[in-house]
Amino acid sequence: MDYYSWLKALHVIAIIAWMAGLLYLPRLFVYHVDAPTGSEQARTFEIMERRLLRAIMNPAMIVVWITGLALTFWAGWYKSGWLHAKVALVVVLTAAHMYFARQRRLLAEGRNDNTSGFYRAINEIPTVLMIGIVILVIVKPF
């Protein structure tokens, strides 16, 4: 059995789940900020945000890191310059994930100071990082 291919498949599946969450969570923030504080709508967004983060995004991020590191060492990519750049972008993506988790908590506590426009803007960060990561993985420019 080709375990490397299975590991790579699991890695890609986890990436898709993680990216879906990273793209959707800030969009939920946009709508959450516009909902009246303490309203039924605001509580619904809090539940959606918490479940998305805890049930999908956190496990997916962990699987991405574990499978990615395993693939790196299994294939011997750890000496490649493109991989170093990719890992740097994944670290920034992980930092964005952590920042979104903090924003979710602040929104749930009613301590949000950001506007829906702010959340629309930061919603683009995962997209830009994803584009860079995909180019590095597919093109391997260095």
C-alpha positions in Angstrom: 0.0 0.0 0.0 1.2 3.5 -0.8 1.1 5.2 2.6 2.7 8.3 1.3 -0.2 9.0 -1.1 -2.8 8.3 1.6 -1.0 10.7 3.9 -0.9 13.3 1.2 -4.6 12.8 0.5 -5.3 13.3 4.2 -3.2 16.4 4.2 -5.1 17.9 1.3 -8.5 17.1 2.8 -7.4 18.8 6.1 -6.2 21.8 4.1 -9.5 22.2 2.4 -11.4 22.0 5.7 -9.1 24.4 7.4 -9.2 26.9 4.5 -13.0 26.7 4.3 -13.1 27.7 8.0 -10.5 30.4 7.6 -12.5 31.9 4.8 -15.9 31.6 6.4 -15.2 32.6 10.1 -14.4 36.3 9.3 -17.5 36.4 7.1 -19.5 35.3 10.1 -17.9 38.1 12.1 -19.1 40.6 9.5 -22.7 39.5 10.1 -22.2 39.1 13.8 -21.0 42.7 14.3 -24.0 44.0 12.5 -26.4 42.0 14.7 -27.8 43.8 17.8 -25.7 42.8 20.9 -27.5 40.2 23.0 -30.0 39.4 20.3 -31.1 36.0 19.2 -29.3 36.6 15.9 -26.0 37.5 17.8 -26.3 34.3 19.9 -26.8 32.2 16.8 -23.6 33.7 15.3 -21.7 32.9 18.5 -22.8 29.3 18.3 -21.9 29.0 14.6 -18.5 30.6 15.2 -17.6 28.5 18.2 -18.7 25.2 16.5 -16.8 26.1 13.3 -13.6 26.9 15.2 -13.7 23.9 17.6 -15.2 21.2 15.5 -13.7 21.9 12.1 -10.9 24.5 12.1 -8.9 23.5 15.1 -8.8 19.7 14.3 -8.1 20.5 10.6 -5.2 22.8 11.5 -3.7 20.1 13.7 -4.0 17.5 11.0 -2.5 19.8 8.5 0.6 20.4 10.7 1.0 16.7 11.6 0.6 15.4 8.1 2.6 18.2 6.6 5.6 17.6 8.8 5.4 13.9 8.2 5.3 14.4 4.5 8.2 16.8 4.7 10.5 14.4 6.4 9.2 11.3 4.5 9.9 12.9 1.1 13.1 14.7 2.2 11.7 18.1 1.3 13.1 19.8 4.5 16.2 21.0 2.6 14.2 22.8 -0.1 14.0 26.6 -0.2 10.4 26.6 -1.5 9.4 24.5 1.5 10.9 27.0 4.0 9.0 29.8 2.3 5.8 27.7 2.4 6.2 26.8 6.1 6.7 30.5 6.8 3.4 31.3 5.1 1.7 28.4 7.0 3.0 29.9 10.2 1.4 33.2 9.3 -1.8 31.4 8.4 -1.7 29.7 11.8 -1.2 33.1 13.4 -4.3 34.4 11.5 -6.2 31.3 12.8 -5.2 32.2 16.4 -6.2 35.9 15.8 -9.6 34.8 14.5 -10.0 32.6 17.6 -9.3 35.6 19.8 -11.7 37.8 17.8 -14.4 35.1 18.2 -13.9 35.1 22.0 -14.1 38.9 22.2 -17.3 38.9 20.1 -18.8 36.3 22.4 -17.9 38.4 25.4 -19.3 41.6 23.9 -15.9 43.2 23.8 -15.5 43.7 20.1 -14.1 47.1 18.9 -14.0 46.3 15.2 -16.4 47.1 12.4 -17.8 44.9 9.7 -15.5 46.6 7.3 -12.5 45.5 9.3 -13.6 41.9 9.2 -14.3 42.2 5.4 -10.7 43.3 5.0 -9.1 40.6 7.1 -11.2 38.0 5.4 -8.7 38.5 2.4 -5.6 37.5 4.4 -6.2 33.7 4.2 -6.8 34.0 0.5 -3.6 35.8 -0.2 -1.6 33.4 2.0 -3.3 30.4 0.3 -2.3 31.7 -3.2 1.3 32.0 -2.1 1.3 28.6 -0.6 -0.2 26.9 -3.7 2.3 28.7 -6.0 5.2 27.5 -3.8 4.0 23.9 -3.7 3.1 23.6 -7.4 5.8 25.8 -9.0 8.6 25.2 -6.5 10.3 28.4 -7.7 13.5 27.9 -5.6 
